[in-house]
Amino acid sequence: MPAPPQTHLLRLQSPPVETVTPKRIDRLLGQGLPSISFEFFPPNTEAGFASLYKTIDDLHPLKPTYVSVTYGAGGSTRRKTVELVEKIQNQLGIRSMAHLTCVGHAAEEIGGILDDLWRCGVENVLCLRGDPPQGQTQFVATEGGFSHASDLAQFARSRHDFCIGVAGYPEGHPQCLNKTRDLEMLKLKLDNGGAFVITQLFFDNADFYRFRDAARAMGIKAPILAGIMPVLNVAQVKRFIGMCGAKIPHPLLLKLESVEGDAEAVYRAGVEHAANQCRDLLANGADGLHFYTLNKSKATVEIVKLLNVKHV
């Protein structure tokens, strides 16, 4: 039975504009200017959607190259993801990309999702393996589904002429014990249809540069966009890095822990570190910056304005 229409997805505040051209992200990357992009997740409540719409309105004037919308564990946000990327792109004129994972779906179901996106005019997909569902520690492929993001990328490319993004891990994937093998898997994702790489969040640019240099040495030529997450809450960022395998540089950790009880001081330290990260990345030729916004706008707006960089 089809799900009832989610009217709350229609209440974006910015005025409708013409659909963006080109829709494909890969036609903009690698042309001499960096990209600036933002990542959102579909909320679970009406209040969450109201907050997200405010965030989108705040970020819209920054003219992002694109925005992406995540996909919940086990496909729990399938309909919300498809509808949200459609509304952002077709109502607001912001180029959009939908995340898609292997978790909880057979190939036939994933094909239906891809068909829905294509019909909506969304031509950009980020292909991910996905994390195991809550309560599970090991990824187990759904019967009739896919075990790896490389398989999903190949399938998506064969279904429609999507522009496909894939994930890279500057500090190594948490479940891959060898960084060379990790890069081999990244190359396979690109060979199977990926057009560009978005990295997992990191806080030490040296990790990004080592990763980028090793990728180039392996023959990976695709644009590599740096994943940035401003620290807004110390406990929250500790949970994130515990899940994704990133680390906090010792000086930053000492600074954050020294002001942990002062929310404004944590915010200022987080913005300062992220802004310095971004300046250094841009000065050293990063192809783009991808901000993990956590559906909040204040820090990202401040950082992008501080950078004052021309972007695609």
Rosetta blueprint (number, residue, H / E / L):
1 M L
2 P L
3 A L
4 P L
5 P L
6 Q L
7 T H
8 H H
9 L H
10 L H
11 R L
12 L L
13 Q L
14 S L
15 P L
16 P L
17 V L
18 E L
19 T L
20 V L
21 T L
22 P L
23 K L
24 R L
25 I H
26 D H
27 R H
28 L L
29 L L
30 G L
31 Q L
32 G L
33 L L
34 P L
35 S E
36 I E
37 S E
38 F E
39 E E
40 F E
41 F L
42 P L
43 P L
44 N L
45 T L
46 E H
47 A H
48 G H
49 F H
50 A H
51 S H
52 L H
53 Y H
54 K H
55 T H
56 I H
57 D H
58 D H
59 L H
60 H H
61 P H
62 L H
63 K L
64 P L
65 T L
66 Y E
67 V E
68 S E
69 V E
70 T L
71 Y L
72 G L
73 A H
74 G H
75 G H
76 S L
77 T L
78 R H
79 R H
80 K H
81 T H
82 V H
83 E H
84 L H
85 V H
86 E H
87 K H
88 I H
89 Q H
90 N H
91 Q H
92 L H
93 G L
94 I L
95 R L
96 S E
97 M E
98 A E
99 H E
100 L E
101 T E
102 C L
103 V L
104 G L
105 H L
106 A L
107 A H
108 E H
109 E H
110 I H
111 G H
112 G H
113 I H
114 L H
115 D H
116 D H
117 L H
118 W H
119 R H
120 C H
121 G L
122 V L
123 E L
124 N E
125 V E
126 L E
127 C E
128 L E
129 R L
130 G L
131 D L
132 P L
133 P L
134 Q L
135 G L
136 Q L
137 T L
138 Q L
139 F L
140 V L
141 A L
142 T L
143 E L
144 G L
145 G L
146 F L
147 S L
148 H L
149 A H
150 S H
151 D H
152 L H
153 A H
154 Q H
155 F H
156 A H
157 R H
158 S H
159 R H
160 H L
161 D L
162 F L
163 C E
164 I E
165 G E
166 V E
167 A E
168 G E
169 Y L
170 P L
171 E L
172 G L
173 H L
174 P L
175 Q L
176 C L
177 L L
178 N L
179 K H
180 T H
181 R H
182 D H
183 L H
184 E H
185 M H
186 L H
187 K H
188 L H
189 K H
190 L H
191 D H
192 N L
193 G L
194 G E
195 A E
196 F E
197 V E
198 I E
199 T E
200 Q E
201 L E
202 F L
203 F L
204 D L
205 N H
206 A H
207 D H
208 F H
209 Y H
210 R H
211 F H
212 R H
213 D H
214 A H
215 A H
216 R H
217 A H
218 M L
219 G L
220 I L
221 K L
222 A L
223 P L
224 I E
225 L E
226 A E
227 G E
228 I E
229 M L
230 P L
231 V L
232 L L
233 N L
234 V H
235 A H
236 Q H
237 V H
238 K H
239 R H
240 F H
241 I H
242 G H
243 M H
244 C H
245 G L
246 A L
247 K L
248 I L
249 P L
250 H H
251 P H
252 L H
253 L H
254 L H
255 K H
256 L H
257 E H
258 S H
259 V L
260 E L
261 G L
262 D L
263 A H
264 E H
265 A H
266 V H
267 Y H
268 R H
269 A H
270 G H
271 V H
272 E H
273 H H
274 A H
275 A H
276 N H
277 Q H
278 C H
279 R H
280 D H
281 L H
282 L H
283 A H
284 N L
285 G L
286 A L
287 D L
288 G E
289 L E
290 H E
291 F E
292 Y E
293 T L
294 L L
295 N L
296 K L
297 S L
298 K H
299 A H
300 T H
301 V H
302 E H
303 I H
304 V H
305 K H
306 L H
307 L H
308 N L
309 V L
310 K L
311 H L
312 V L
